Amino acid sequence: MIEKTFVYGDSFSNYEYTKILEPSLKSTDMWYNHIAKGDVIDRTKPGKSPHTMFLQATHDAITHADPVRMIVALGACQRLTVYTDGWNEEETLKDVDPDTPLPNPARRTTLDDCEPFLDRAEINMQNMAQFHPTLIWANIYKDILDLALRCDSQAHELLILHMNTTPDNTWINKSHPLVAPLCERAEALPNYMTEQESCNLFCQRHDIRPVDYEQYGWQGHHGVEGQHCFGTHIAGKQPWN
């Protein structure tokens, strides 16, 4: 029985960010609530990269013995992960929390404690090769396959989809030898919804404009109407592994 749902995403699925844009929004309006089961563990954060989402999801998959539901909502895919804590002995995060109030035993730190140190890399014009779209997408497809295998082996329910990527803005050559076999296998998974079914494209087809359309156009963030309609659409598909 599923008692927890983990949600991984960036600003397109983050309640606090979206509420700033549309103050009437309630947390229950977020699209993923249409497919969540049990307690929702929100691991969304504005600016989060796909690499961070898959890293966190893999952690959750291997540390939860009982089946959980996992939703990976890929947002802006041209991002790389950085970790901002100090190096080696200068790291401030320890395996136990030194600030645990006495006389309690020291608290073991968790994945949640790592969140403040996970950020995205700013583009370094001197080392643009690290942002090469072929490399980025090859790793995204690899991570999709790795996580799907992990969830299958541990009976977790998994859904991976896109929020703002569309077929005309993927910057990807799916026939490239580094990408092709990974992409083909990933797109054959029943629980991976490609950019052909992203929230962006769904809302364009139904003429539901983002609440910040004047600033970002169709690449903007959706409020109550878009969240509800997309969530209902996904719930009707039931695309779980």
C-alpha positions in Angstrom: 0.0 0.0 0.0 1.4 3.4 -1.0 1.6 5.8 2.0 4.0 8.4 0.6 4.4 10.3 -2.7 7.7 12.1 -3.4 7.6 15.0 -5.9 10.8 16.3 -7.6 10.7 19.4 -9.7 11.7 23.0 -10.1 9.7 26.3 -10.2 7.1 24.8 -12.5 5.9 22.5 -9.7 6.9 24.5 -6.7 3.9 25.8 -4.7 5.7 28.7 -2.9 7.0 30.1 -6.2 3.7 29.7 -8.0 1.7 31.3 -5.1 3.7 34.5 -5.5 2.5 34.7 -9.1 -1.1 33.8 -8.2 -1.8 34.5 -4.5 -5.2 32.7 -4.6 -3.4 29.4 -5.3 -3.7 26.7 -2.6 -1.2 24.0 -2.0 -3.9 21.4 -3.0 -4.2 23.1 -6.4 -0.8 21.9 -7.5 -1.1 19.5 -10.4 0.6 16.5 -8.8 -2.1 16.3 -6.1 -4.3 14.7 -8.7 -2.0 11.6 -8.8 -0.5 11.6 -5.3 -1.2 8.9 -2.7 -0.7 9.3 1.0 1.6 12.0 2.4 3.2 14.3 -0.2 6.9 14.8 0.3 7.7 18.0 -1.6 11.3 18.0 -3.0 10.6 20.8 -5.5 12.7 23.9 -5.6 13.1 26.8 -8.1 16.1 26.3 -10.2 16.5 22.6 -9.5 18.4 20.6 -12.2 17.3 17.2 -13.5 20.5 15.8 -12.1 19.6 16.8 -8.6 16.1 15.4 -9.0 17.4 12.0 -10.1 20.0 12.0 -7.4 17.4 12.7 -4.7 14.9 10.2 -6.2 17.6 7.5 -6.2 18.3 8.2 -2.5 14.6 7.9 -1.7 14.2 4.8 -3.7 17.0 2.9 -1.9 16.2 4.2 1.6 12.5 3.3 1.6 11.8 -0.4 2.0 8.1 0.0 1.6 6.7 1.0 -1.8 6.3 4.7 -2.4 5.1 6.8 -5.4 7.7 9.0 -7.1 6.9 11.8 -9.5 9.9 13.4 -11.4 8.7 16.6 -13.1 11.5 17.8 -15.3 11.5 21.5 -15.8 14.3 23.5 -17.4 16.7 20.7 -18.6 19.7 22.8 -19.5 21.0 23.0 -16.0 23.9 21.3 -14.1 24.1 20.6 -10.4 26.6 22.1 -8.0 27.0 21.4 -4.3 28.0 24.4 -2.3 29.1 23.0 1.1 32.8 23.2 1.9 35.4 20.7 0.6 36.4 17.7 2.6 37.2 18.7 6.2 35.6 22.1 5.6 32.2 20.7 4.9 29.7 22.1 7.5 27.2 19.3 7.1 28.2 16.3 9.2 26.6 12.8 9.5 25.3 13.8 12.9 23.8 17.2 13.9 26.1 18.9 16.4 23.4 21.3 17.4 21.0 18.7 18.7 19.7 20.1 22.1 21.1 18.3 25.1 20.4 15.8 26.6 19.0 14.3 23.4 21.3 12.0 21.5 22.8 13.6 18.3 20.4 13.5 15.4 21.5 11.7 12.3 21.4 14.0 9.4 19.3 13.1 6.3 18.8 14.0 2.6 16.7 17.0 3.7 19.8 18.5 5.4 21.6 18.4 2.0 18.9 20.5 0.2 20.3 23.9 1.1 23.6 23.0 -0.5 22.2 21.7 -3.8 22.1 24.4 -6.4 22.6 24.9 -10.2 25.7 25.9 -12.0 25.9 29.3 -13.7 27.1 29.1 -17.2 30.9 29.4 -17.4 31.7 30.9 -20.8 35.2 29.5 -20.5 33.9 25.9 -20.2 30.7 25.7 -22.3 31.4 22.1 -23.2 29.9 21.0 -19.9 26.5 22.4 -21.1 26.6 20.6 -24.4 23.0 19.6 -25.1 24.0 16.1 -26.4 25.8 15.3 -23.2 23.0 16.8 -21.0 20.3 14.8 -22.7 22.3 11.6 -22.8 22.7 11.8 -19.0 19.0 12.6 -18.6 18.0 9.5 -20.5 20.5 7.5 -18.6 19.1 8.7 -15.3 15.6 7.9 -16.5 16.6 4.3 -17.2 18.6 3.9 -14.0 15.8 5.2 -11.8 13.1 3.1 -13.6 15.2 -0.1 -13.1 15.7 0.8 -9.4 12.0 1.4 -8.8 10.9 -1.8 -10.6 13.3 -3.8 -8.5 11.9 -2.3 -5.3 8.2 -2.1 -6.2 8.1 1.7 -6.1 5.7 3.5 -8.5 7.4 6.0 -10.8 6.2 8.7 -13.2 8.6 10.9 -15.1 7.3 13.8 -17.3 8.1 17.2 -18.6 6.7 20.5 -17.5 8.0 23.2 -20.0 10.0 21.3 -22.6 8.4 21.0 -26.0 9.5 19.2 -29.2 10.7 22.6 -30.7 12.9 23.6 -27.7 14.6 20.4 -26.7 17.9 21.2 -28.5 18.5 17.5 -28.9 19.6 15.3 -31.7 17.9 12.0 -30.9 19.8 10.2 -33.6 23.2 11.1 -32.1 25.1 7.9 -31.2 25.6 9.1 -27.6 21.8 9.7 -27.2 20.0 7.3 -29.6 20.0 3.9 -27.7 19.3 5.6 -24.4 16.5 7.8 -25.8 14.9 4.9 -27.6 14.8 2.7 -24.5 13.6 5.6 -22.2 10.8 6.6 -24.5 9.6 2.9 -24.6 9.0 3.0 -20.8 5.3 3.2 -20.0 5.9 5.6 -17.1 8.0 8.2 -19.0 5.9 10.9 -20.7 8.0 12.6 -23.4 8.1 16.3 -24.2 5.2 15.6 -26.6 3.0 15.5 -23.6 4.5 18.3 -21.4 2.4 20.7 -19.4 3.6 23.5 -21.6 2.3 21.8 -24.8 -0.9 20.6 -23.2 -1.7 24.1 -22.0 -0.9 25.6 -25.4 -3.2 23.2 -27.1 -6.0 24.2 -24.7 -5.2 27.9 -24.8 -4.4 28.1 -21.1 -1.8 30.8 -20.7 0.8 30.9 -17.9 0.1 33.5 -15.3 3.4 35.2 -16.2 2.8 35.0 -19.9 3.7 38.6 -20.5 7.2 38.0 -19.2 8.0 34.5 -20.4 5.4 33.6 -23.1 4.5 29.9 -23.2 7.6 29.2 -21.2 6.0 30.7 -18.1 4.4 29.2 -15.0 0.8 28.0 -14.7 -1.6 29.0 -12.0 -4.8 27.5 -10.8 -6.4 26.8 -14.2 -3.3 25.3 -15.7 -2.4 23.3 -12.6 -5.9 21.8 -12.4 -6.3 21.0 -16.1 -2.9 19.4 -16.4 -3.3 17.4 -13.2 -6.6 16.1 -14.4 -5.1 15.2 -17.7 -2.3 13.2 -16.1 -4.6 11.5 -13.7 -6.7 10.2 -16.6 -3.7 8.5 -18.1 -2.5 6.5 -15.1 1.0 6.0 -16.7 2.6 4.1 -13.8 5.2 1.3 -14.1 
